[in-house]
Amino acid sequence: MPNLEEKKQKLVAYLEELESVAVAFSGGVDSTFLLKMAHDALGDRALAVTARSHSFPERELKEAIAFCRKEGIHHVLVDAEELEVAGFADNPVDRCYLCKTELMAHLWEVARAQGVRHVAEGSNMDDVGDYRPGLRAVEEHGVESPLRHAHLGKEEIRLLSKELGLATWNKPSFACLASRIPYGDRITEERLRMIDRAEQFLLDLGLKQVRVRLHGNLARIETDGAGMERLMRANERIGVYQALRGYGFSYVALDLMGYRTGSMNETLAVRIERA
C-alpha cells in the first residue's frame, strides 16, 4: 500500500518538525500509535501525558503505564477530574468540549514544565465526520493533531500499528465512561463506577467490543456479533443479569443494533430533525 507508506512518512516528517512534543496518551489504538511514532522520531524529546479521573478505567491506566515502561518513554500522570469542571456533571451536549478544555490546559502545564515545545493528541480522519465538540478545544488551545495532518484513518492506523508490532493494533475502540450516559442526565461518580464495573465484568467474560449505556436504572449493552450470540445463551444471559443487578442496575437490555461508535449522538440527530 504505497499510499499508506506515504502517509506514514508524512507523519514522521511532521513529528520531526515539531522537535519536541507532549502526547496526550490514553493507551488506545490512536494515541499508542502516535506516541510510538513520536518516540521513534524524537527519542527523549517525546513524552507521554496521561490524565487520571473517574471516567478513565483503571485497566486503561495500567495498560498505558505498562506500555511506556516497556518502550522506555517518559510518562507523566496528571489528575484531571472532569466532575470538578464547572458544568461537566450536568452532561450538556458540549460535555467533551468542557473536558478537553481542562485537559489541554493540564497538557500545556506539563509541556512547559518539561521544556517541550508542542502538545499533540490522537484524533484521526474518522473523527472529523462525527459530532466531536472536543476538537474545538484542541484547535483553540493550539494542540497538534498529527494523525489528521497525515490524513490517517482508524483502519490505516490499525494496519500501521500491526506493522510496528503494537499490541493495540486490534484493541477495541474505547471512549471515556461519561459517553455512556445520555446528554442531559447527570454524571456522578457512582454512575461511572457502575458502568465501569459492568463493562469490566463483560470483558472478563470474554466479550471483545462492548459498551454499557446507562438509561436511568437500565443498562443497555452494545456488543459485536460474537458478543450478542454469546449473551443470547440462557446461562450467560442470567449470569450477566444477576451481575449487573448487583452493580446497581434494575434492568438489563441487549441493543439489537449492536455496538457502534457515538450511539448517544443519535439522539442529537433526532432533536435536529424535530427542530
C-alpha positions in Angstrom: 0.0 0.0 0.0 2.3 2.8 -1.3 -0.3 5.5 -0.3 -0.2 4.3 3.3 3.6 4.4 3.4 3.4 7.9 2.0 1.1 8.9 4.8 3.4 7.3 7.4 6.4 9.2 6.0 4.3 12.4 6.1 3.6 11.8 9.8 7.3 11.2 10.6 8.3 14.4 8.8 5.6 16.4 10.7 6.7 15.0 14.0 10.3 15.8 13.3 9.3 19.4 12.5 7.8 19.7 16.0 11.2 19.0 17.6 9.7 18.1 20.9 6.2 17.1 21.9 4.0 16.0 24.8 1.4 13.4 23.6 -2.0 13.0 25.2 -1.8 9.3 25.9 -4.8 7.2 26.8 -3.4 3.8 25.8 -5.9 3.4 23.0 -5.2 2.5 19.4 -4.6 6.0 18.1 -2.7 7.6 21.0 -0.5 4.5 21.3 0.4 4.6 17.6 1.0 8.4 17.7 3.2 8.1 20.9 5.3 5.2 19.4 5.8 7.2 16.2 6.7 10.3 18.1 9.2 8.5 20.3 10.8 6.8 17.3 11.2 10.1 15.6 12.2 12.3 18.5 13.5 10.0 21.2 13.6 11.6 24.6 12.1 14.7 23.2 8.7 13.0 23.1 6.9 12.3 26.3 3.5 10.8 27.3 0.9 12.5 29.5 -2.0 10.5 30.9 -4.9 12.1 32.8 -6.4 10.2 35.8 -10.1 10.6 36.5 -13.2 8.6 37.4 -14.2 8.4 33.7 -10.9 6.6 32.9 -10.9 2.9 33.9 -8.1 1.6 36.0 -7.4 -1.1 33.4 -6.7 1.5 30.8 -4.4 3.4 33.1 -2.4 0.3 33.9 -2.0 -0.5 30.2 -0.8 3.0 29.5 1.8 2.8 32.3 3.0 -0.6 31.2 3.4 0.5 27.6 5.6 3.5 28.5 7.7 1.4 30.8 8.2 -1.2 28.1 9.1 1.4 25.5 11.3 3.5 27.8 9.1 6.6 27.3 9.0 9.3 29.9 5.4 9.2 31.3 3.7 11.9 33.3 0.5 11.3 35.1 -1.8 14.2 36.0 -5.0 14.3 38.0 -7.7 15.9 35.8 -11.1 15.1 37.4 -13.8 16.1 34.9 -16.5 16.0 37.6 -14.9 19.1 39.1 -15.1 21.1 35.9 -17.9 23.6 36.0 -20.9 22.3 34.1 -19.5 18.9 33.1 -21.6 16.9 35.6 -24.7 18.4 34.0 -23.8 16.5 30.9 -24.5 19.2 28.2 -24.1 18.4 24.5 -20.7 20.1 24.6 -19.5 18.0 27.5 -16.5 16.9 25.6 -15.5 20.5 24.9 -15.5 21.2 28.7 -13.5 18.1 29.4 -10.9 18.7 26.6 -10.5 22.4 27.5 -9.5 21.3 31.0 -7.3 18.5 29.7 -5.5 20.7 27.2 -4.6 23.2 30.0 -3.1 20.3 32.0 -1.1 19.1 29.0 0.3 22.5 28.3 1.3 22.9 32.0 3.3 19.6 31.8 4.8 20.6 28.4 6.1 23.9 29.7 7.4 22.4 32.9 9.3 19.8 30.8 10.6 22.3 28.3 8.6 20.8 25.5 7.5 23.0 22.6 4.3 21.3 21.4 1.3 19.3 22.7 -0.3 16.6 20.4 -3.4 14.5 20.5 -4.5 11.4 18.6 -7.7 12.2 16.7 -7.8 10.8 13.2 -9.7 11.4 10.0 -12.6 9.2 11.0 -13.3 11.7 13.9 -13.9 14.6 11.6 -17.4 13.5 10.3 -18.9 12.7 13.7 -20.1 15.2 16.4 -16.8 15.9 18.2 -17.0 19.2 20.2 -13.7 18.2 21.9 -11.9 19.0 18.6 -12.9 22.7 19.1 -10.9 22.7 22.3 -8.0 21.1 20.5 -7.9 23.9 18.0 -8.5 26.7 20.5 -5.5 25.6 22.6 -3.1 25.2 19.7 -2.7 21.5 20.1 -1.3 19.5 17.2 -3.3 16.6 15.5 -0.5 14.7 13.6 -2.7 11.8 12.5 -5.2 14.1 10.9 -2.4 16.1 9.4 -1.2 12.9 7.7 -4.8 12.1 6.7 -4.8 8.8 8.5 -8.0 6.9 9.3 -8.7 4.3 12.0 -8.2 1.2 9.8 -4.9 2.6 8.4 -3.7 3.3 11.9 -4.5 -0.3 12.9 -2.6 -1.6 9.8 0.5 0.5 10.7 0.2 -0.5 14.3 0.3 -4.1 13.3 3.3 -3.4 11.1 5.1 -1.9 14.2 4.2 -4.9 16.3 2.0 -2.9 18.7 -0.4 -5.0 20.7 -3.1 -2.3 20.4 -3.4 -2.8 16.6 -6.6 -4.8 17.2 -7.6 -3.4 20.5 -11.3 -2.5 20.7 -12.2 1.2 20.5 -12.6 3.0 23.7 -14.2 6.3 24.8 -14.5 7.8 28.3 -17.1 6.3 30.6 -19.1 9.6 30.6 -20.0 8.9 27.0 -22.2 6.1 28.2 -24.7 8.5 29.8 -27.3 10.3 27.7 -26.9 14.1 27.3 -28.8 15.9 30.0 -28.6 13.1 32.5 -26.3 14.0 35.4 -22.9 12.3 35.6 -21.9 11.1 39.0 -19.0 9.1 40.4 -21.5 6.4 41.4 -22.9 6.1 37.9 -19.4 6.0 36.3 -18.4 3.3 38.8 -21.5 1.2 37.9 -20.7 1.4 34.2 -17.0 0.6 34.7 -17.8 -2.5 36.8 -20.4 -3.7 34.3 -18.1 -3.3 31.3 -15.2 -4.9 33.2 -17.4 -7.9 34.0 -18.4 -8.3 30.3 -14.7 -8.0 29.2 -13.7 -10.6 31.8 -16.4 -12.8 30.4 -14.7 -12.8 27.1 -16.5 -10.1 25.1 -14.2 -8.0 23.0 -16.1 -4.9 21.9 -18.6 -3.7 24.4 -20.4 -0.6 25.8 -22.8 -0.4 28.7 -25.0 2.6 28.2 -26.9 3.9 31.2 -30.6 5.0 30.8 -32.0 5.8 34.2 -31.6 2.4 36.0 -31.4 0.4 32.8 -28.2 -0.9 31.3 -28.2 -1.1 27.5 -25.5 -3.4 26.3 -23.9 -2.8 22.9 -21.6 -5.5 21.6 -20.4 -7.1 18.4 -21.9 -10.1 16.6 -19.9 -12.7 18.6 -20.8 -11.0 21.9 -24.5 -10.8 21.0 -24.5 -14.5 20.2 -22.9 -15.4 23.5 -25.2 -13.2 25.5 -28.2 -14.9 24.0 -27.3 -18.2 25.6 -29.5 -18.8 28.6 -26.8 -19.5 31.1 -24.8 -16.4 30.1 -27.8 -14.2 30.0 -28.9 -15.0 33.5 -25.3 -14.6 34.8 -24.9 -11.1 33.2 -28.3 -10.0 34.5 -27.5 -11.1 38.1 -24.1 -9.5 38.0 -25.3 -6.1 36.7 -28.2 -6.1 39.1 -25.5 -6.5 41.8 -23.8 -3.3 40.5 -27.0 -1.3 40.9 -28.9 -1.7 37.6 -32.6 -2.6 37.9 -32.9 -3.7 34.3 -30.5 -5.1 31.7 -31.1 -5.0 27.9 -29.2 -6.0 24.8 -29.2 -3.5 22.0 -30.2 -5.4 18.8 -28.3 -2.9 16.6 -25.1 -4.0 18.3 -22.0 -1.9 19.0 -21.5 1.4 17.1 -19.4 4.4 17.9 -21.2 7.5 19.1 -24.6 5.9 19.5 -25.5 8.6 22.1 -25.2 11.2 19.3 -28.1 9.5 17.5 -30.4 11.4 19.9 -28.9 14.7 18.7 -29.9 13.9 15.1 -33.4 13.3 16.3 -33.5 16.7 18.0 -32.3 18.4 14.9 -34.9 16.7 12.7 -37.7 17.7 15.1 -36.5 21.4 15.3 
